[in-house]
């Protein structure tokens, strides 16, 4: 079992930056993939960025070039650096972890609100 806790959300002006953190309750070295998802009001939850255990990253087209996902295995923490924020980035951001051993399971945090004013 993995517990995930997001932090770093808040209110920011358009063009500003935020860094989100996702702290895991255990070593993330055994987690196959971790990712950031977001859900805006009235919208479906969408993948923003993810990172594999090997460090490969993937980004939604809407955030490519502006957001950077990274992780620190020693701190059991994944990060999302968000630059050049736009009002359309406003959403609740969720941390996700996919484990494959001993079984394939998905874990979710409670989410952190990001609001970007125009």
N, C-alpha and C positions, 0 to 999 in steps of 0.2 A: 504494500500500500504506500502511496505517495500523497502527501499533503502539499498543496501549492498555495502560496500566498502572494498576491500581487500588491505592489505599492508603486508610488511615484506619479499617480494620476493627479489631475487638477485642472485649473482654469488657466489658459494661456492665450495670448494674443496671436492672431494670424502672423505667420512668419517666425514665431518663436520655437523653442525646443523643449522637450521633456525627455526624461529617461525613465522608462518603466523597469521594474525589477520583479522577478518571479523567484521566490525562495522556496526550495524543495526541502522536505523533511528528512530526506536521506540522500545518499550519494546519487548524483545524476549520471554517473559513468555507465550505469546499466540501462539507462533510458535510451531507447533507440532514436526517438525524435521528440523534440520539444518545439512548441510553436506558440505564436500569438494570434489570437482571433479577436475580432471586434464585432459588435452588434449595435447598430444605430436604431433609434426608435422606428418601428414599423418595417425594419429590414431583417433579413436573415443573417445569421452569424456567418462571417466570412473569414477565411484565412488571410492574415496579414503577412506573416513571415514565419519560417520555421528553420530549424537547424538540427542536423543529425548528430549522432554520437561522434562521427568522424569530422564534424565541422562544416559539412556542406550546407549551404544556405539556399533558401528559396523565398521569393518575394512576390506579392501581388503587384500587378502592373501599376496600380494606382499609387503605390508607395515606393516603387523602385527608384533608387537614386536619392531618396529622402530619408528612408529608415534603414537602420542597421541592426540586425539581430546578432547577438553574441552570447557566449556562456563562459562561466568560470567554474570549472569542475571542483576546484578546491573550496569554493564558497557555496557550492550546490545552488547556484543562481544563474538564471538566464536574464538577459537584458534586451530591451528594445530602445535604441536611441532614435528619437523622432525629431527630425529637423525640418525646417520650412513648413511648419504645420499649417494646414488649411482648415477652414470651417467644416468641410466635408469629412475631416478626420474625427470629428466629434462622435464618440461612441463609448460604450463600455468595453474595455479591453480585457480579454481573458487569457490566462496562461493554460496551456495544455501540455500534457506529457503522455507519450505512448511508450509503454513497456512491452517487451516481447518475452521476457523470462521472469518467472516460470510460466506465465501465460500472457497472452496479448490483452492488454487493458489500457483504457484511456482514463486519464485523471484531469480534473478541471479545478481551477481556482474560483474564487467568488467574484472576481472581476474588479476593475478599478476604472472610475469614470474619468474620461478625458474630454474636456470641453474647450473648443477653440473658437474664440470670438472673432468676428469680422472687423 
